Amino acid sequence: MFAVVEIAGMQYKVQPAERVFVPKLSQDIGGTVKFESVLFFADEKSIKIGTPRIKGLSVEAKILSHVKDGKVTVFKKKRRKGYRVKRGHRQQYTEVQISKIG
């Protein structure tokens, strides 16, 4: 059994007991979150395709931690002009464990 869920504009294929990194959520660690935007659902018996979403179906997940990705360095330079800019960025994610689909 699996489902395709839209979270913060991105689509994730999830299964029960699977851990997924999603863009940072505002809920606290240990809490649960419910994703209502299910686009596709499949199990051994049937397949459901949303138009664009499946009504009445949701995915529940438990929040495990908030983490940061590795640093990305952005360096800009224009030759012979003395222009140099160095910036960095670390994307923040939330690790969730899928507890229930349905």
C-alpha positions in Angstrom: 0.0 0.0 0.0 1.3 3.5 -0.9 0.0 7.0 -1.6 1.2 10.1 -3.4 0.8 13.1 -1.1 1.3 16.8 -1.9 3.2 18.6 0.9 4.2 22.3 0.5 3.9 22.1 -3.3 6.0 18.9 -3.7 4.8 15.4 -4.3 6.0 12.5 -2.1 5.4 8.7 -2.5 4.8 7.4 1.0 4.1 4.1 2.7 3.2 3.2 6.3 6.2 3.3 8.8 8.4 5.1 6.2 10.5 8.2 7.2 10.4 11.2 4.9 12.1 14.6 5.0 9.6 17.4 4.1 10.0 21.2 4.1 10.0 22.6 7.7 6.6 22.4 9.4 5.6 24.6 12.3 4.4 21.8 14.7 6.4 20.6 17.6 8.5 17.4 17.8 6.4 14.4 19.0 3.1 15.8 17.6 1.1 14.5 14.7 0.2 16.1 11.4 -2.5 15.2 8.9 -1.9 15.7 5.2 -5.3 16.0 3.4 -3.9 16.4 -0.2 -3.7 12.8 -1.4 -3.3 12.6 -5.2 -3.0 8.8 -5.7 -3.7 5.7 -3.6 -3.0 2.1 -4.3 -3.2 -1.2 -2.4 -3.4 -4.9 -3.3 -7.1 -4.6 -4.3 -7.7 -1.2 -5.9 -6.3 2.0 -7.2 -7.7 5.4 -6.7 -6.7 8.5 -8.7 -7.7 11.9 -7.6 -9.1 14.7 -9.8 -7.0 16.4 -8.5 -7.3 15.1 -4.9 -9.1 12.1 -3.4 -11.9 13.3 -1.0 -12.1 11.7 2.4 -8.6 10.2 2.3 -5.7 11.5 4.4 -2.2 10.6 5.6 -1.2 10.9 9.3 2.4 11.3 10.3 4.4 11.8 13.5 7.0 14.5 13.7 10.4 13.1 14.7 12.8 16.0 14.3 13.7 19.3 12.7 17.0 19.2 10.8 19.1 21.3 8.5 20.6 20.2 5.1 24.2 20.7 4.2 25.5 24.2 3.4 25.3 25.4 -0.2 27.8 28.2 -1.1 26.8 30.8 -3.6 29.7 32.8 -5.0 29.3 35.6 -7.6 32.2 37.4 -9.3 32.6 39.9 -12.2 36.1 40.0 -13.5 38.0 43.2 -13.6 35.3 45.0 -11.6 36.2 44.2 -8.0 32.8 42.6 -7.5 32.7 39.5 -5.3 29.8 38.2 -3.2 29.9 35.0 -1.1 26.7 33.8 0.5 25.6 30.5 2.1 22.3 28.8 2.6 21.1 25.8 4.7 17.6 24.4 3.9 15.5 23.4 6.9 13.5 20.1 6.9 11.2 18.2 9.2 11.6 14.4 9.5 8.2 12.7 9.7 7.3 9.0 10.1 4.1 8.0 8.2 1.8 6.3 10.7 -1.5 5.7 8.8 -2.9 6.1 5.4 -6.7 6.2 5.2 
